[in-house]
Amino acid sequence: MKKLKENYNILKLIIFSFILIISINKSIFANDITFEIQGNNFTDDSVILSLLKNIPQDINKEYSNDIIKILNDSNLFSNVTVKYEDNKFIIKVKEFPNIDKLNFDNNERLDDEELELIATQTNLTNFNTESLNIFINEIKKLYESFGYNNVKIDFYEKFYQETNTVDLYFNIQEGKITKIDNILFNGNNNFLAQDLKEIIKSKTRTIRNIFANNNFKPLTVERDKYLIETYYKDNGFLDIDVQTKIEYLETNKVNLYFNINEGEIYTLSSIKISDEDNIISNNILDLINLEITNFEQIETIFSISKINELKNNISSIILDGEVEFFEILVFDKKQRNNVDVLFKISSVEPKYANQINIQGNSRTFDYVIRRELQIIEGDALYPNQIQKIRDKLISLNLFETVNVKEQVIDDKNVNLIIEVKEKQTGTFNAGVSVGTLDGFSIVTGLRERNFYGTGRSLDVLVNTSQDKNQFKLITTDRLSYENDVNISYSLNYKQNDYSEASSYKLDTFTGGIGIGYKLNSNLYHNVDLEYVLKDYNITNRSTVSNTILDSSGANMSYLIKNNLRYSTLNPGFVSKNGNYINLNNAIETPTSSSNGFVRNLITIRNYYSSNNNIFSIQTKFGNIFSLNNNDILTDDKFALGGRWLRGFDIYGAGPRNSRSSYVGGNNIIVTKLDYSKEITRNSNFPIYLNIFNDYGLLWENKTKPTNSDNSLRVSAGFGLKYYSPIGPIGFSWGFPIQDEDYDIKRMFLFSIGNID
């Protein structure tokens, strides 16, 4: 039995071997094609054969063309020929020399390591024309990103035949940086050139900003074109078309032209909700309709960003109603110059964030980005969150581009990949302001929005003039990881000379801490606590007010400030449309050197425009009262005159003891009515004729000044506002209609930099 079993196993082995031999022979004869490779002195046969993937079973001499194409595309050979004879492909190749060393001369802006990195990124490994051209073009693009647009690159090679290698020697003539001389806009009938210049990244140097980077960068110009189109579309001009033209000057400068075809403006016609899956309740639907109604009462122009804000608000309402897995799709339908908007709400299968990976932030710390996401690993991911994440990161103004991608893991899990491209976040500005009210002043400032990659902002301001010197430092950061509240710290030192108006000088040091946050896109609230140290220096004891005389020397106090700001004003230099309301409350706590007070001030601005006509109504009214029923210090009271009551000096109207002893008042009401009409026909640097009528009333003091009758002041006049390349320039002539003998008039006002 054992013998029989051994014979059986031997028989099985013989049968298996026979079948294997038959299978091998069958495979060989099915495709008995062979390859002979010639000329490859430095490249192994196996490397070349590995390139010939997916060889068909039924092969013939027509396959020669495929072989030639595959080997040519490999960029390993300068020439390839193929001959087919007796089931054999004879492949003859001529190899490109391999590059051994790269040498660079005259490259001052880019160092050798940067250029060698480009060689690696472009896979420059052998000496062939295509790879060399790609490499040289990438170098030129990098130089263009710094403003070098006339770079010339020559090279020669040193060939080593025994090893089939070359050393390449590049001579780089960098030339000079091309500068932008002028940026000009044509066809911008609805927006000022100054407004558009604020949007784009290309800059020119002006007196107001002599340190601007005005390097000409073609890629930046293309980005500017996109930014202008986006800005127009966000203001209702959906058919906007922007073309650029570059005029090269002999001075290695360029004039940059943006030719704009605005098209017609589109108005918002209707907003509707579709809920075919019936996932929202009637209560939620009522809240959504209320949100839409409020939106339609404010917004009349179709704006993509405003529609996205409304979409986010609707999403928040649905989430608050405990509906989690849904998406909102936005559809818009254009009919003539109207747009109908449909929000389609539908249910979706839940997905969860498996990993959140951040890429491209070489400077910014991860936590600065993660704290904006409102989502962590393992959380449910809603479809509209992707856009919200992108919008939130863009709003930080730290990144040039933000892309958020989903990488599907399985049916319920995805990885989020956030790709950011950082941009320059530090700016230095310098400018001048000239006027009959403030004299000549120089303003310099440094701002960094991403201090050492922490997301913290740092602002430094120096403002010097004849009667005022100021140094201010403010730093702002997020209060905590979980919220959008900002916390700020500030130091402010001011020197004010009130010698001519009130017979004293005042040095003020302020240190403060505050928190601020957005209630919505238009409403901002902040609360500040400040420590204030004042030093009064009397210049004329016979004319100075008694309250200032009594406070001579150092005075210490604490201030609690509460500010609520609402604004729908259009962006840019010229306010044309929208509303602005600012409510400011300040409480000075009583101390050993201060009696304390409560001050309230409300400022309201309303602008309306039609064609080239602008109408505005500006009003402010305020009140201050002592917590201990004492006199209020002059510098804490309200003053009347100057820009808020044209035709009068800056401390020209209201209670006073003498010409050099202005007292001010505890209550103020001022209203300015303005009508402006452009007289330059849609110029890039428009001139507006301005007609105005001002009303002001300042009254009440505990101790009645020598001159104080609490009467209304009225003035009227006209002026010119010129939005020039160096900044806004204003001329106005004001004529008091109702005044008092002791008032100080100033008919003519002139200002560069501040004309409101």
Secondary structure, DSSP 4 states (H G I P E B T S, - for coil): -HHHHHHHHHHHHHHHHHHHHHHHHHHHHHT--EEEEES-SSS-HHHHHHHS-S--SS--TTHHHHHHHHHHHTTSEEEEEEEEETTEEEEEEEEPPEEEEEEEES--SS-HHHHHHHHHHTT--B--HHHHHHHHHHHHHHHHTTTB---EEEEEEEEETTTTEEEEEEEEE--PBPEEEEEEEES-SSS-HHHHHHHSS-----STTTT---B--HHHHHHHHHHHHHHHHTTT-TT-EEEEEEEE-TTSEEEEEEEEE-----EEEEEEEE-TT--S-HHHHHHHHHHHHHHHHH--B--HHHHHHHHHHHHHHHHHTT--SEEEEEEEEEETTEEEEEEEEEE---EEEEEEEEES-SSS-HHHHHTTTS--TTSEE-TTHHHHHHHHHHHTT-EEEEEEEEEE-SSSEEEEEEEEEE---EEEEEEEEEETTTEEEEEEEEEESSGGGSS-EEEEEEEEESSEEEEEEEEEEES-TTS--EEEEEEEEEEEE-HHHHSEEEEEEEEEEEEEEEEETTEEEEEEEEEEEEEEEES-TTTS-HHHHHT-EEEEEEEEEEEEEEE-PPSSSS--SEEEEEEEEEEEEPBTTB--EEEEEEEEEEEEEETTEEEEEEEEEEEEEETTS-PPPGGGSB-B-BTTBTEE-TT-BS-EEETTEE--BSEEEEEEEEEEEESSSS-SS-EEEEEEEEEEEEE--SSPPSB-----EEEEEEEEEEEETTEEEEEEEEEEEE--TT--EE-EEEEES---
